[in-house]
Amino acid sequence: MYEGAVQELIDELGRLPGIGPKSAQRIAFHILDADAEDMTRLAASIQLVKEKVKFCEICFNISEQDTCAICRDERRDGTKICIVEESKDVLAIERTRAFSGKYHVLGGSINPLAGIGPEQLHIRELVTRLADDSITELILATDPNLEGEATAVYLVRALAPLGIRITRLASGLPVGGDLEYADEVTLARAFEGRRSAGRTAPGPARLKAEKQESEQEAPQAEAGDAAEKPKAQLSEPRLLRVAGETGEASSHPVVPEMDSRRSH
């Protein structure tokens, strides 16, 4: 261990996320070797961020004003809200240029082991925003891990009575990845979220099957036409067979007898 200010700096750097003891030590010695002017600017930037940057009053994204630039932009689609865990997720989605709606930052995810429950997230403020009838869709963009899934399930159950459409970002195979390195959960979700890629032209076997189906349907259609003919014959005058002197049978239509009194 080092003494005095150096060890104190290493300890403080080690408290940052993703910084281990060795990384903290390396950064501390980089600060010692750097120019004093550069380190002064770094310290001033850190202090300025803490003084000026705050959270948007509407979506809780980072902003230097009461509302962030996205909430102030009237060109954004206000009928769709994408729900994310952190402000850095907003930046990641904005880089794709695939979403033109607005956001709501929860400020984390449900994690009982870390003592974070729904009360510690900005869920109550989200419900207040949903009082606006113009909102038609909520897009859940929480992380695809245990905490993110738990948060998404909780939001679906809590917001379902509002009658607003709720969707979840698809998850599956990454672009450029190999199937052999994908885990079972990722592969299963990729199969569940598969979509149509088009339809190929029918091959010889398919054409033969379709031809056989049409040939089987043709006799059935003819039989149906034949069944209609006896029904038509029932409407014709019934023929009465009369035996003549020669014993040959002749056919005459049955004609109703006329009243002789009417003939005069």
C-alpha positions as CSV (number, residue, x, y, z in Angstrom):
1,M,0.0,0.0,0.0
2,Y,1.0,3.6,-0.6
3,E,0.9,6.4,1.8
4,G,-1.1,9.5,2.0
5,A,-2.8,11.1,-1.0
6,V,-1.7,8.5,-3.5
7,Q,-3.4,5.6,-1.7
8,E,-6.5,7.8,-1.1
9,L,-6.7,8.5,-4.8
10,I,-6.3,4.8,-5.7
11,D,-9.1,4.0,-3.2
12,E,-11.4,6.6,-4.7
13,L,-10.7,5.4,-8.3
14,G,-11.3,1.8,-7.2
15,R,-14.9,2.7,-6.2
16,L,-15.8,3.6,-9.8
17,P,-17.7,0.9,-11.7
18,G,-15.5,-1.4,-13.8
19,I,-12.3,-0.2,-12.1
20,G,-10.3,-2.8,-10.2
21,P,-7.3,-2.3,-7.8
22,K,-4.8,-2.6,-10.6
23,S,-6.7,-0.3,-13.0
24,A,-7.1,2.2,-10.2
25,Q,-3.4,2.1,-9.5
26,R,-2.5,2.6,-13.2
27,I,-4.9,5.6,-13.5
28,A,-3.5,7.2,-10.3
29,F,0.1,7.0,-11.6
30,H,-1.1,8.4,-14.9
31,I,-2.5,11.4,-13.1
32,L,0.8,11.8,-11.3
33,D,2.8,11.8,-14.5
34,A,0.3,14.1,-16.4
35,D,0.7,17.8,-16.7
36,A,-0.9,19.8,-13.9
37,E,-2.9,21.9,-16.4
38,D,-4.5,18.8,-17.9
39,M,-5.5,17.4,-14.5
40,T,-6.9,20.8,-13.5
41,R,-9.2,20.7,-16.5
42,L,-10.2,17.2,-15.6
43,A,-11.0,18.2,-12.0
44,A,-13.0,21.3,-13.3
45,S,-15.0,19.1,-15.7
46,I,-16.0,16.7,-12.9
47,Q,-17.0,19.6,-10.7
48,L,-19.0,21.3,-13.5
49,V,-20.9,18.1,-14.3
50,K,-22.0,17.8,-10.7
51,E,-23.1,21.4,-10.6
52,K,-24.9,21.9,-13.9
53,V,-26.2,18.5,-15.0
54,K,-29.5,17.3,-13.6
55,F,-32.4,15.0,-14.7
56,C,-35.3,15.9,-17.0
57,E,-38.5,16.6,-15.1
58,I,-40.5,14.6,-17.6
59,C,-38.4,11.5,-18.7
60,F,-35.5,11.7,-16.2
61,N,-32.9,11.7,-18.9
62,I,-29.8,13.8,-18.2
63,S,-30.1,17.5,-19.1
64,E,-28.7,20.9,-18.2
65,Q,-32.2,22.3,-18.3
66,D,-35.5,21.4,-16.6
67,T,-36.5,19.3,-19.6
68,C,-34.1,17.5,-22.0
69,A,-33.7,18.2,-25.7
70,I,-35.8,15.1,-26.7
71,C,-38.8,16.1,-24.6
72,R,-38.6,19.7,-26.0
73,D,-38.4,18.5,-29.6
74,E,-42.0,18.8,-31.0
75,R,-41.0,16.8,-34.1
76,R,-40.7,13.6,-32.0
77,D,-43.6,11.2,-31.9
78,G,-45.3,11.7,-28.5
79,T,-47.6,8.7,-28.9
80,K,-44.8,6.2,-28.3
81,I,-42.6,6.0,-25.2
82,C,-39.5,3.8,-25.0
83,I,-38.8,2.7,-21.4
84,V,-35.1,2.2,-20.6
85,E,-33.0,1.6,-17.5
86,E,-30.3,4.3,-17.7
87,S,-29.6,7.5,-19.7
88,K,-26.8,5.7,-21.5
89,D,-29.5,3.4,-23.1
90,V,-31.1,6.5,-24.6
91,L,-27.9,7.4,-26.4
92,A,-27.5,3.8,-27.6
93,I,-31.0,3.8,-29.2
94,E,-30.6,7.3,-30.6
95,R,-27.4,6.1,-32.5
96,T,-29.5,3.6,-34.4
97,R,-31.9,6.3,-35.8
98,A,-34.6,3.7,-35.7
99,F,-36.9,5.3,-33.1
100,S,-38.4,8.8,-33.3
101,G,-40.6,8.7,-30.2
102,K,-39.8,9.8,-26.6
103,Y,-38.3,8.0,-23.6
104,H,-38.7,7.3,-20.0
105,V,-35.7,6.5,-17.9
106,L,-36.4,4.3,-14.9
107,G,-33.1,5.0,-13.1
108,G,-32.2,1.3,-12.8
109,S,-33.8,-2.1,-12.7
110,I,-35.5,-4.2,-10.0
111,N,-32.8,-6.0,-8.0
112,P,-33.8,-7.3,-4.6
113,L,-30.3,-8.4,-3.7
114,A,-29.1,-4.8,-4.1
115,G,-32.1,-3.4,-2.3
116,I,-33.7,-1.9,-5.4
117,G,-37.4,-2.4,-5.7
118,P,-40.2,-0.7,-7.8
119,E,-40.4,2.1,-5.2
120,Q,-36.8,3.2,-6.0
121,L,-37.5,3.5,-9.8
122,H,-39.4,6.2,-11.7
123,I,-42.4,3.9,-12.2
124,R,-44.9,6.2,-10.4
125,E,-43.9,9.1,-12.6
126,L,-44.4,6.9,-15.7
127,V,-48.0,6.1,-14.6
128,T,-48.6,9.8,-14.2
129,R,-47.3,10.4,-17.8
130,L,-49.7,7.7,-19.1
131,A,-52.7,9.7,-18.0
132,D,-52.3,11.4,-21.4
133,D,-54.7,9.6,-23.8
134,S,-52.5,10.4,-26.8
135,I,-50.0,7.7,-25.8
136,T,-50.7,4.5,-27.8
137,E,-47.6,2.3,-27.3
138,L,-45.0,1.5,-24.6
139,I,-41.8,-0.1,-25.7
140,L,-39.9,-2.0,-23.0
141,A,-36.2,-1.7,-23.7
142,T,-34.8,-3.0,-20.4
143,D,-31.6,-5.1,-20.5
144,P,-32.0,-8.8,-21.5
145,N,-30.7,-10.1,-18.1
146,L,-32.4,-11.4,-14.9
147,E,-33.0,-7.9,-13.5
148,G,-34.1,-6.4,-16.8
149,E,-36.6,-9.3,-17.4
150,A,-38.0,-8.9,-13.8
151,T,-38.5,-5.2,-14.4
152,A,-40.2,-5.8,-17.7
153,V,-42.6,-8.5,-16.2
154,Y,-43.4,-6.1,-13.4
155,L,-44.2,-3.2,-15.8
156,V,-46.4,-5.4,-17.9
157,R,-48.5,-6.5,-14.9
158,A,-48.6,-3.0,-13.4
159,L,-49.5,-1.2,-16.7
160,A,-51.8,-3.8,-18.2
161,P,-55.0,-2.3,-16.7
162,L,-54.4,1.0,-18.5
163,G,-55.2,-0.6,-21.9
164,I,-52.1,0.7,-23.7
165,R,-50.3,-1.5,-26.1
166,I,-47.0,-2.8,-24.6
167,T,-44.2,-4.3,-26.7
168,R,-40.8,-5.7,-25.9
169,L,-37.6,-5.3,-27.9
170,A,-36.8,-8.5,-29.8
171,S,-33.7,-10.4,-28.6
172,G,-31.8,-13.0,-30.5
173,L,-28.6,-13.7,-32.4
174,P,-26.2,-10.7,-32.8
175,V,-25.1,-9.6,-36.2
176,G,-21.7,-11.2,-37.0
177,G,-22.1,-13.9,-34.3
178,D,-21.7,-17.6,-34.6
179,L,-24.5,-20.1,-33.6
180,E,-22.0,-22.4,-31.8
181,Y,-21.2,-19.6,-29.3
182,A,-24.9,-18.6,-28.6
183,D,-26.4,-19.8,-25.4
184,E,-29.7,-21.7,-25.2
185,V,-31.8,-18.8,-24.1
186,T,-30.6,-16.6,-26.9
187,L,-31.3,-19.3,-29.5
188,A,-34.7,-20.0,-28.1
189,R,-35.7,-16.4,-28.3
190,A,-34.3,-16.2,-31.8
191,F,-36.6,-19.0,-32.8
192,E,-39.6,-17.4,-31.1
193,G,-38.9,-14.0,-32.8
194,R,-38.3,-15.4,-36.2
195,R,-39.9,-13.6,-39.2
196,S,-40.7,-14.3,-42.8
197,A,-37.8,-14.0,-45.2
198,G,-39.9,-14.6,-48.4
199,R,-41.3,-17.6,-50.2
200,T,-39.4,-19.6,-52.9
201,A,-41.0,-20.9,-56.1
202,P,-42.7,-24.3,-55.9
203,G,-40.5,-27.2,-56.9
204,P,-41.4,-30.3,-59.0
205,A,-42.7,-32.2,-56.0
206,R,-45.0,-29.3,-55.0
207,L,-46.3,-28.8,-58.5
208,K,-47.1,-32.5,-58.8
209,A,-49.0,-32.4,-55.5
210,E,-51.0,-29.4,-56.6
211,K,-51.9,-31.1,-59.9
212,Q,-53.1,-34.2,-58.1
213,E,-55.2,-32.0,-55.8
214,S,-56.8,-30.3,-58.8
215,E,-57.5,-33.7,-60.5
216,Q,-59.2,-35.0,-57.3
217,E,-61.4,-31.9,-57.1
218,A,-62.6,-32.1,-60.7
219,P,-64.7,-35.4,-60.3
220,Q,-66.2,-34.0,-57.1
221,A,-67.4,-30.9,-59.0
222,E,-68.9,-33.1,-61.8
223,A,-70.7,-35.2,-59.3
224,G,-72.1,-32.1,-57.7
225,D,-73.5,-31.0,-61.1
226,A,-75.0,-34.4,-61.8
227,A,-76.8,-34.3,-58.4
228,E,-78.5,-31.1,-59.5
229,K,-80.2,-32.6,-62.6
230,P,-82.7,-35.0,-60.9
231,K,-83.9,-32.0,-58.9
232,A,-84.7,-30.2,-62.1
233,Q,-86.5,-33.2,-63.5
234,L,-88.8,-33.3,-60.5
235,S,-90.4,-30.1,-61.7
236,E,-91.5,-31.6,-65.1
237,P,-95.0,-33.2,-65.5
238,R,-95.0,-36.8,-64.3
239,L,-95.5,-39.3,-67.0
240,L,-98.1,-42.1,-66.8
241,R,-97.4,-45.3,-68.6
242,V,-100.6,-46.6,-70.4
243,A,-100.8,-50.1,-71.9
244,G,-102.2,-50.2,-75.4
245,E,-103.8,-53.0,-77.4
246,T,-100.5,-54.2,-78.7
247,G,-99.2,-54.5,-75.1
248,E,-96.7,-51.8,-75.8
249,A,-96.3,-49.1,-73.2
250,S,-96.7,-45.5,-74.2
251,S,-96.2,-42.4,-72.1
252,H,-98.6,-39.5,-71.8
253,P,-98.5,-36.6,-69.5
254,V,-101.1,-36.5,-66.8
255,V,-103.6,-33.7,-67.7
256,P,-106.1,-32.7,-65.1
257,E,-109.8,-33.4,-66.1
258,M,-111.8,-30.3,-67.0
259,D,-115.2,-29.7,-65.5
260,S,-117.8,-30.2,-68.3
261,R,-120.0,-27.5,-66.8
262,R,-117.2,-25.0,-67.4
263,S,-116.8,-26.0,-71.0
264,H,-120.3,-24.7,-71.9
